Amino acid sequence: MAATKLLGIYSDGMVLQRNKEIIIEGTEDTLSEVKISFAGVSTAALVEGGRFKAVLPPQDVMRGAVLKVEGTDIIEVTDVCVGDVFMLAGQSNMELPVVRTVDLNKEEIEAGDYPEVRQFYLTPDYELPLKGSDSICGFPDGKWVKAEGEDKYAFSAIGFYAAKRIYEKNGIPVGLILNAQGGATIEAYMSEEDNEAVGTKEEDIAPFRGKGAIKEYIEKCNQNTVTWRGNTVAENFDLEEALKDAKDVELPGIVVTDYSGSIWFVKEFELDNAPEGKCLLKLGDLIDADVTYVNGVEVGRTEYQYPPRKYYFDGSILKTGKNIISTRLIIELGKGGFVPGHPYYLETEYGKIDLTGTWKMVPEKKLDDFVPGKLPQLIPLSLYYAALIPLQDYAVSQIWWCQGESNSGEPEGYDRKMILMFRKMREMYGDVPVILIRIADYINPLTFETEVPEGWRMIQRLQDEAPNYISNVKVVKSPCPDPIHELHPQNKSGIGADVAKASLEFNS
């Protein structure tokens, strides 16, 4: 095991912020001093408590540089760029990857590669210290990925579409630090004192404090999920036999109420010709998890509600005449089905077959509602310690923030929370500009409402008004999605264009 090690973000292909001090951090097991060399400058850094921190002078734009660290071991970090670094924080609409936007933006994605646009995805090491103690989070290893080939499909979609435009405009290397987490609350990014100031209760945090407490909780929740999902399997269930008592339902629709557990949906259709190439089955958005079969062959599965169901498969499993699609749906909280407004069709070399209309519905096994655990990114303080503090010495140019959905149930005071959070971020990273992406309209299909909820609207209003009470911030508005039941709209290219425009205005 290496005696000298750099923190995970200091790795091959990294992008450092131009015209700001460069801080390099790592660990050293045996020596009292290490030597760091970069861009013709060398410095020595003392080792204290097994850690070192070196400060190097600011640099202008640079490409292909090498960072060298000489301790017990010698480390060379290659292909280093100096350019503009942006921190991407918030929840799932910031995290949403490029691959989820291919339907709308295939040509744009495939039009070119951007090897000097790079992303580091931070995987949080969730640890909450005991109250009054210092952070105990580690900084997980990771790597910088270039926006080229298949790798660009894993980029934050907002980040990619914005960064490529910024790069096309000024030709300066771009680094994206993605530390957004799906479902995160704003309280997760807020400090101890700021959470106290907005009334967060210590009793809601205390069970998760201490080394390993969150990890143990996550493991328990995962096991509960596995157990509950396993219990949805009915012994000796025969789908063909059960179909004799099937109920006809019209899909798409939220056709299941007062039922948690497993339930099947079956659709027969006719083909005049058996296809030979790759086929695509689109099943829109399902609530909650599914496994889907075509003529008894599994073609895809999704473990939770939100991802669009796009299942590619070899057309050889289809045949001339009658064919059958069977979807085993797991419903967790008493309501579910096929969400309206999304695409439902089978596409073969001969065209598209519409799958809306009458399906057969067959229950397999009914259970009590699933009681989900709390995601770690819902715990106040969790991302402050796991995603902000570890990065506080890595210089950035701007913060891009896209969050609010998880706070729409209790929107009061969201403005004050933003004030406190951004003030703390700027204490950590300098007085950098903020681009705030307002959440898009959304109606939860399980509520059967026809208007965007007032709590959601309040978050949007407070975000729109942010320039009135937070300095140096620009607001980008997400357009209304189609359908309105889509929590993660694909139109991220347009948002990226607006973010790029705002970003360039800050730097002009």
C-alpha positions as CSV (number, residue, x, y, z in Angstrom):
1,M,0.0,0.0,0.0
2,A,1.3,3.4,-1.0
3,A,2.9,5.5,1.8
4,T,2.4,8.7,-0.1
5,K,-1.1,9.5,-1.5
6,L,-2.9,12.4,-3.0
7,L,-6.6,13.1,-2.3
8,G,-8.8,11.5,-4.9
9,I,-9.5,14.7,-7.0
10,Y,-5.8,15.2,-7.6
11,S,-5.5,12.6,-10.4
12,D,-4.6,12.2,-14.0
13,G,-6.5,14.6,-16.3
14,M,-7.5,17.0,-13.5
15,V,-8.4,20.6,-14.2
16,L,-7.1,23.3,-11.9
17,Q,-8.6,26.8,-11.6
18,R,-6.6,29.4,-13.4
19,N,-5.4,32.6,-11.7
20,K,-6.0,31.3,-8.2
21,E,-3.7,29.8,-5.7
22,I,-3.3,26.0,-6.3
23,I,-3.6,23.8,-3.2
24,I,-2.4,20.2,-3.3
25,E,-3.4,17.9,-0.5
26,G,-2.5,14.3,0.4
27,T,-1.3,11.9,3.0
28,E,2.2,10.7,3.9
29,D,2.9,7.8,6.3
30,T,6.6,8.1,7.1
31,L,8.3,11.4,6.2
32,S,7.9,14.8,7.8
33,E,8.0,16.7,4.5
34,V,7.2,16.1,0.9
35,K,8.2,18.0,-2.3
36,I,5.7,19.2,-4.9
37,S,6.6,20.4,-8.3
38,F,4.2,21.9,-10.9
39,A,4.6,24.3,-13.9
40,G,8.3,25.0,-13.1
41,V,7.7,25.7,-9.5
42,S,8.7,23.5,-6.5
43,T,7.8,23.8,-2.9
44,A,8.1,21.7,0.3
45,A,5.1,20.9,2.4
46,L,5.3,19.8,6.0
47,V,3.4,16.6,7.1
48,E,1.2,17.1,10.1
49,G,-0.9,14.3,11.5
50,G,-0.1,12.2,8.4
51,R,-1.4,14.9,6.0
52,F,0.2,17.6,3.9
53,K,-1.0,20.7,2.1
54,A,1.1,22.5,-0.4
55,V,0.3,26.0,-1.8
56,L,1.5,26.8,-5.3
57,P,1.2,30.2,-7.1
58,P,-1.6,30.9,-9.5
59,Q,-1.2,29.9,-13.1
60,D,-2.7,30.9,-16.4
61,V,-4.3,28.5,-18.9
62,M,-2.2,25.4,-19.4
63,R,-2.5,22.0,-21.0
64,G,-0.7,18.7,-20.6
65,A,1.2,19.6,-17.5
66,V,2.6,17.2,-14.9
67,L,2.3,17.5,-11.1
68,K,5.0,15.6,-9.3
69,V,4.9,14.7,-5.6
70,E,8.1,13.3,-3.9
71,G,7.6,11.6,-0.6
72,T,8.2,8.1,0.5
73,D,6.7,7.3,-2.9
74,I,7.0,9.4,-6.1
75,I,3.7,10.3,-7.7
76,E,3.2,11.9,-11.1
77,V,-0.2,13.2,-12.1
78,T,-0.3,13.7,-15.9
79,D,-2.3,15.5,-18.5
80,V,-3.2,18.3,-16.0
81,C,-5.0,21.4,-17.4
82,V,-5.4,24.8,-15.9
83,G,-8.7,26.5,-16.9
84,D,-12.0,27.2,-15.3
85,V,-13.5,24.9,-12.7
86,F,-17.2,24.8,-11.9
87,M,-18.9,23.2,-8.9
88,L,-22.2,21.5,-9.7
89,A,-24.3,20.9,-6.6
90,G,-27.9,20.1,-5.8
91,Q,-30.0,17.1,-6.6
92,S,-31.1,14.8,-9.4
93,N,-31.8,17.3,-12.2
94,M,-28.2,18.4,-11.8
95,E,-26.9,14.9,-11.5
96,L,-29.0,13.6,-14.5
97,P,-26.5,12.1,-17.0
98,V,-26.2,12.9,-20.7
99,V,-27.4,9.4,-21.6
100,R,-30.9,10.3,-20.3
101,T,-31.2,13.1,-22.9
102,V,-30.3,11.2,-26.0
103,D,-33.9,11.1,-27.4
104,L,-33.9,14.9,-27.7
105,N,-30.2,15.6,-28.4
106,K,-28.6,12.7,-30.1
107,E,-27.2,14.7,-33.0
108,E,-25.7,17.3,-30.6
109,I,-24.1,14.7,-28.4
110,E,-22.6,12.9,-31.3
111,A,-21.5,16.0,-33.2
112,G,-18.1,16.2,-31.4
113,D,-15.8,15.3,-28.6
114,Y,-14.4,17.8,-26.0
115,P,-11.3,16.2,-24.4
116,E,-10.5,19.5,-22.6
117,V,-14.0,19.4,-20.9
118,R,-13.6,17.1,-17.9
119,Q,-15.7,15.9,-15.0
120,F,-14.9,14.6,-11.6
121,Y,-17.9,12.8,-9.9
122,L,-17.6,13.0,-6.2
123,T,-18.9,9.9,-4.4
124,P,-19.6,11.1,-0.9
125,D,-18.1,9.3,2.1
126,Y,-21.0,9.8,4.4
127,E,-19.9,10.3,8.0
128,L,-21.3,12.8,10.6
129,P,-19.0,13.7,13.5
130,L,-20.3,13.8,17.0
131,K,-21.6,17.2,17.9
132,G,-18.7,19.6,18.5
133,S,-16.1,17.4,16.8
134,D,-14.2,17.9,13.5
135,S,-15.3,16.3,10.3
136,I,-14.5,12.6,9.9
137,C,-15.4,12.2,6.2
138,G,-12.8,10.8,3.9
139,F,-12.3,11.8,0.3
140,P,-13.0,8.8,-1.9
141,D,-10.8,8.0,-4.8
142,G,-12.1,9.0,-8.2
143,K,-11.0,10.0,-11.6
144,W,-11.4,12.8,-14.1
145,V,-13.3,11.8,-17.2
146,K,-13.1,13.5,-20.6
147,A,-16.2,14.5,-22.6
148,E,-15.3,12.2,-25.5
149,G,-16.6,8.9,-26.8
150,E,-18.8,6.9,-24.5
151,D,-17.5,8.7,-21.4
152,K,-19.4,11.9,-22.2
153,Y,-22.7,10.0,-21.7
154,A,-21.9,9.8,-17.9
155,F,-21.5,13.6,-17.6
156,S,-24.1,15.8,-15.9
157,A,-26.3,16.8,-18.8
158,I,-26.6,20.4,-17.6
159,G,-22.9,20.4,-17.0
160,F,-22.0,19.0,-20.4
161,Y,-24.3,21.2,-22.5
162,A,-23.1,24.3,-20.6
163,A,-19.4,23.4,-20.6
164,K,-19.2,22.5,-24.3
165,R,-20.7,25.9,-25.2
166,I,-18.3,27.7,-22.8
167,Y,-15.4,25.8,-24.3
168,E,-16.5,26.5,-27.9
169,K,-16.7,30.2,-27.0
170,N,-13.3,30.7,-25.3
171,G,-11.2,27.6,-25.9
172,I,-10.2,27.3,-22.2
173,P,-10.2,23.9,-20.5
174,V,-13.2,23.3,-18.3
175,G,-13.4,21.2,-15.2
176,L,-16.8,20.1,-13.7
177,I,-16.9,18.9,-10.1
178,L,-20.2,17.0,-9.8
179,N,-21.2,16.6,-6.2
180,A,-25.0,16.7,-6.7
181,Q,-27.0,13.8,-5.2
182,G,-30.5,12.7,-6.3
183,G,-33.1,13.6,-3.6
184,A,-30.7,15.9,-1.6
185,T,-32.3,18.6,0.6
186,I,-30.7,22.0,1.0
187,E,-30.2,21.2,4.7
188,A,-27.8,18.4,3.7
189,Y,-25.5,21.1,2.3
190,M,-25.8,23.4,5.3
191,S,-23.4,23.7,8.2
192,E,-24.1,22.9,11.9
193,E,-24.7,26.5,12.9
194,D,-26.9,27.2,9.8
195,N,-29.0,24.2,10.4
196,E,-29.5,25.3,14.0
197,A,-30.4,28.8,12.8
198,V,-33.3,27.5,10.6
199,G,-34.6,25.2,13.3
200,T,-33.3,21.8,12.3
201,K,-33.7,19.5,15.3
202,E,-30.7,17.7,16.7
203,E,-32.9,14.7,17.5
204,D,-33.3,14.2,13.7
205,I,-29.5,14.2,13.3
206,A,-28.2,12.5,16.4
207,P,-28.9,8.8,15.3
208,F,-26.6,9.3,12.3
209,R,-23.6,10.8,14.2
210,G,-20.4,8.8,14.9
211,K,-18.0,6.8,12.8
212,G,-19.9,4.3,10.7
213,A,-23.4,5.2,11.8
214,I,-24.7,6.3,8.4
215,K,-23.1,3.4,6.6
216,E,-24.6,1.0,9.1
217,Y,-28.0,2.6,8.6
218,I,-27.7,2.5,4.8
219,E,-26.8,-1.2,5.0
220,K,-29.8,-1.9,7.1
221,C,-32.1,0.0,4.7
222,N,-30.6,-1.9,1.8
223,Q,-31.3,-5.2,3.5
224,N,-34.8,-4.2,4.3
225,T,-35.4,-3.4,0.6
226,V,-34.0,-6.7,-0.5
227,T,-36.2,-8.5,2.0
228,W,-39.4,-6.7,1.0
229,R,-38.7,-7.1,-2.7
230,G,-38.0,-10.8,-2.1
231,N,-41.4,-11.1,-0.4
232,T,-43.2,-9.9,-3.5
233,V,-42.5,-13.3,-5.1
234,A,-45.5,-15.5,-4.8
235,E,-44.8,-19.3,-4.5
236,N,-46.0,-21.3,-7.4
237,F,-47.3,-18.3,-9.3
238,D,-48.3,-19.2,-12.8
239,L,-48.8,-16.2,-15.0
240,E,-50.5,-18.0,-17.8
241,E,-53.0,-19.6,-15.4
242,A,-53.5,-16.3,-13.6
243,L,-54.4,-14.5,-16.9
244,K,-57.6,-16.5,-17.0
245,D,-58.9,-14.1,-14.3
246,A,-57.2,-11.0,-15.6
247,K,-58.8,-7.6,-15.5
248,D,-58.7,-5.3,-18.6
249,V,-57.2,-1.9,-17.9
250,E,-56.5,1.1,-20.2
251,L,-52.9,2.2,-20.2
252,P,-51.2,4.5,-19.6
253,G,-52.8,5.4,-16.4
254,I,-52.4,5.1,-12.6
255,V,-54.6,2.1,-12.5
256,V,-53.5,0.5,-9.2
257,T,-54.7,1.9,-5.9
258,D,-54.7,0.5,-2.4
259,Y,-52.3,-2.2,-3.5
260,S,-48.6,-2.7,-2.7
261,G,-46.6,-5.6,-3.9
262,S,-46.2,-7.3,-7.3
263,I,-48.6,-7.1,-10.2
264,W,-48.4,-8.0,-13.9
265,F,-49.4,-6.2,-17.0
266,V,-49.7,-8.1,-20.2
267,K,-50.2,-6.9,-23.8
268,E,-50.7,-9.0,-26.9
269,F,-49.9,-7.7,-30.3
270,E,-49.6,-9.0,-33.9
271,L,-46.7,-8.7,-36.3
272,D,-47.0,-9.2,-40.0
273,N,-43.2,-9.7,-40.3
274,A,-40.7,-10.9,-37.8
275,P,-37.9,-8.3,-37.5
276,E,-34.2,-9.3,-37.6
277,G,-32.3,-6.3,-36.2
278,K,-32.3,-4.4,-32.9
279,C,-35.6,-3.3,-31.5
280,L,-36.6,-0.7,-29.0
281,L,-39.4,-1.1,-26.4
282,K,-40.4,2.2,-24.8
283,L,-42.5,1.9,-21.7
284,G,-42.5,5.6,-20.6
285,D,-42.4,6.0,-16.8
286,L,-43.6,3.2,-14.5
287,I,-44.3,3.3,-10.8
288,D,-42.3,1.9,-9.2
289,A,-39.8,-0.9,-10.3
290,D,-40.3,-3.3,-13.2
291,V,-38.9,-6.3,-15.0
292,T,-40.2,-6.6,-18.5
293,Y,-40.3,-9.6,-20.9
294,V,-41.0,-10.1,-24.6
295,N,-42.2,-13.5,-25.4
296,G,-40.9,-14.7,-22.1
297,V,-37.4,-13.3,-22.6
298,E,-36.3,-10.5,-20.2
299,V,-35.5,-7.4,-22.2
300,G,-34.9,-4.9,-19.3
301,R,-35.4,-3.9,-15.7
302,T,-35.4,-0.7,-13.7
303,E,-35.2,-0.6,-9.9
304,Y,-37.1,2.6,-9.2
305,Q,-39.6,5.0,-10.6
306,Y,-38.0,7.8,-12.4
307,P,-35.7,6.5,-15.2
308,P,-37.5,6.3,-18.6
309,R,-37.9,2.7,-19.7
310,K,-36.0,2.3,-22.9
311,Y,-35.3,-1.4,-23.5
312,Y,-33.3,-2.5,-26.5
313,F,-33.3,-6.1,-27.6
314,D,-32.5,-8.5,-30.4
315,G,-35.6,-8.7,-32.7
316,S,-35.0,-12.5,-33.1
317,I,-37.2,-13.1,-30.1
318,L,-40.2,-11.7,-32.0
319,K,-42.2,-13.7,-34.4
320,T,-44.8,-13.4,-37.1
321,G,-48.3,-13.4,-35.6
322,K,-49.0,-13.1,-31.9
323,N,-46.4,-11.7,-29.5
324,I,-46.6,-10.9,-25.8
325,I,-45.1,-8.1,-23.6
326,S,-45.2,-8.9,-19.9
327,T,-44.3,-6.4,-17.3
328,R,-43.9,-7.3,-13.6
329,L,-44.4,-4.1,-11.7
330,I,-43.5,-3.7,-8.0
331,I,-45.6,-1.0,-6.3
332,E,-44.3,0.2,-3.0
333,L,-46.7,2.7,-1.6
334,G,-50.2,1.6,-2.6
335,K,-50.5,3.4,-6.0
336,G,-48.9,2.8,-9.3
337,G,-49.1,2.1,-13.0
338,F,-48.0,3.6,-16.3
339,V,-47.6,7.3,-16.1
340,P,-49.7,9.2,-18.7
341,G,-48.0,11.5,-21.2
342,H,-45.0,9.4,-21.8
343,P,-44.2,7.3,-25.0
344,Y,-45.4,3.7,-25.0
345,Y,-44.5,1.8,-28.2
346,L,-42.4,-1.0,-29.8
347,E,-40.1,0.1,-32.6
348,T,-38.8,-2.5,-35.2
349,E,-37.2,-2.2,-38.6
350,Y,-40.8,-2.1,-39.9
351,G,-42.0,0.8,-37.9
352,K,-43.6,1.6,-34.6
353,I,-46.4,-0.3,-32.8
354,D,-48.5,1.7,-30.4
355,L,-48.8,0.0,-27.0
356,T,-51.4,2.3,-25.5
357,G,-54.8,0.9,-25.0
358,T,-56.1,-2.3,-23.3
359,W,-53.7,-4.5,-21.3
360,K,-54.4,-7.4,-19.0
361,M,-53.7,-6.8,-15.3
362,V,-53.0,-9.7,-12.9
363,P,-52.0,-9.3,-9.2
364,E,-49.2,-11.6,-8.0
365,K,-48.7,-10.9,-4.3
366,K,-50.1,-8.1,-2.1
367,L,-48.0,-6.8,0.8
368,D,-48.0,-4.1,3.4
369,D,-46.6,-0.8,2.1
370,F,-42.9,-0.6,1.8
371,V,-41.4,1.6,4.4
372,P,-38.3,3.2,2.8
373,G,-35.3,4.4,4.8
374,K,-33.9,7.9,4.6
375,L,-31.4,8.5,1.9
376,P,-28.2,9.8,3.3
377,Q,-28.5,12.9,1.2
378,L,-31.7,13.7,3.0
379,I,-30.0,13.9,6.4
380,P,-29.1,17.5,7.4
381,L,-25.3,18.2,7.4
382,S,-24.5,15.0,5.4
383,L,-23.3,16.7,2.2
384,Y,-21.8,19.6,4.1
385,Y,-19.3,17.2,5.6
386,A,-19.1,14.7,2.7
387,A,-19.1,17.0,-0.3
388,L,-18.2,20.5,0.7
389,I,-15.6,20.3,3.4
390,P,-13.4,17.8,1.4
391,L,-13.4,20.2,-1.6
392,Q,-12.9,23.5,0.3
393,D,-9.3,23.9,-0.8
394,Y,-9.9,23.1,-4.4
395,A,-10.4,26.4,-6.2
396,V,-13.5,26.9,-8.4
397,S,-14.7,29.7,-10.6
398,Q,-18.4,29.5,-10.1
399,I,-21.1,27.4,-8.3
400,W,-24.0,26.0,-10.3
401,W,-26.9,25.0,-8.1
402,C,-30.0,23.0,-9.1
403,Q,-32.1,21.9,-6.1
404,G,-35.4,22.5,-4.5
405,E,-37.7,19.6,-5.4
406,S,-37.0,17.8,-2.1
407,N,-37.8,21.0,-0.1
408,S,-41.2,21.7,-1.8
409,G,-43.1,19.9,0.9
410,E,-41.9,22.5,3.5
411,P,-40.9,25.5,1.4
412,E,-41.2,28.1,4.1
413,G,-37.8,29.7,4.8
414,Y,-36.1,28.3,1.7
415,D,-34.9,31.8,0.9
416,R,-33.1,32.1,4.3
417,K,-31.6,28.6,3.8
418,M,-30.2,29.7,0.5
419,I,-28.8,32.9,2.0
420,L,-27.0,30.9,4.8
421,M,-25.8,28.1,2.5
422,F,-24.3,30.3,-0.1
423,R,-22.7,32.5,2.5
424,K,-21.0,29.4,4.0
425,M,-20.0,28.2,0.5
426,R,-18.4,31.5,-0.2
427,E,-16.5,31.4,3.1
428,M,-15.1,28.1,1.9
429,Y,-14.5,28.7,-1.8
430,G,-14.2,32.5,-2.0
431,D,-16.7,35.1,-3.2
432,V,-17.5,33.2,-6.4
433,P,-20.6,33.8,-8.6
434,V,-23.6,31.5,-8.3
435,I,-25.8,30.3,-11.2
436,L,-29.1,29.1,-9.7
437,I,-31.2,26.8,-11.9
438,R,-34.9,27.2,-11.0
439,I,-36.8,23.9,-10.7
440,A,-39.1,23.0,-13.6
441,D,-42.9,22.6,-13.2
442,Y,-44.0,19.2,-12.0
443,I,-47.1,17.4,-10.9
444,N,-46.8,14.1,-9.1
445,P,-49.0,11.6,-11.1
446,L,-49.9,9.8,-7.9
447,T,-51.7,12.9,-6.6
448,F,-54.1,13.2,-9.6
449,E,-53.8,17.0,-9.2
450,T,-54.1,19.2,-12.3
451,E,-52.1,22.2,-11.1
452,V,-48.5,22.5,-9.9
453,P,-48.7,22.4,-6.0
454,E,-48.3,25.6,-4.1
455,G,-45.2,24.4,-2.3
456,W,-43.5,23.8,-5.6
457,R,-44.6,27.3,-6.8
458,M,-43.2,28.9,-3.6
459,I,-39.8,27.3,-4.2
460,Q,-39.8,28.6,-7.8
461,R,-40.8,32.1,-6.6
462,L,-38.1,32.2,-4.0
463,Q,-35.6,31.1,-6.5
464,D,-36.7,33.7,-9.0
465,E,-36.3,36.4,-6.4
466,A,-32.8,35.2,-5.3
467,P,-30.9,38.1,-7.0
468,N,-32.9,40.4,-4.6
469,Y,-31.3,38.9,-1.5
470,I,-28.2,37.1,-2.6
471,S,-25.3,39.0,-4.3
472,N,-23.6,37.9,-7.5
473,V,-26.3,35.4,-8.5
474,K,-28.0,34.7,-11.8
475,V,-31.2,32.6,-12.2
476,V,-31.8,30.3,-15.1
477,K,-35.3,29.1,-15.5
478,S,-36.1,25.5,-16.5
479,P,-38.8,25.5,-19.2
480,C,-42.0,23.7,-18.5
481,P,-41.6,20.0,-19.3
482,D,-43.7,17.9,-21.6
483,P,-45.2,15.9,-20.0
484,I,-45.9,17.7,-16.8
485,H,-45.5,14.4,-14.9
486,E,-41.8,14.2,-15.8
487,L,-39.6,15.0,-12.8
488,H,-36.5,14.8,-14.9
489,P,-37.2,16.5,-18.2
490,Q,-34.7,15.8,-21.0
491,N,-34.5,19.4,-22.3
492,K,-31.2,20.0,-20.6
493,S,-29.5,21.3,-23.7
494,G,-31.5,24.5,-23.5
495,I,-30.8,24.9,-19.8
496,G,-27.1,24.3,-20.5
497,A,-27.2,27.0,-23.1
498,D,-28.7,29.5,-20.6
499,V,-26.1,28.4,-18.0
500,A,-23.3,28.9,-20.4
501,K,-24.6,32.4,-21.3
502,A,-24.8,33.4,-17.6
503,S,-21.4,31.9,-16.9
504,L,-19.7,33.8,-19.7
505,E,-21.4,37.0,-18.6
506,F,-19.9,36.6,-15.1
507,N,-16.4,36.1,-16.7
508,S,-16.7,38.9,-19.2
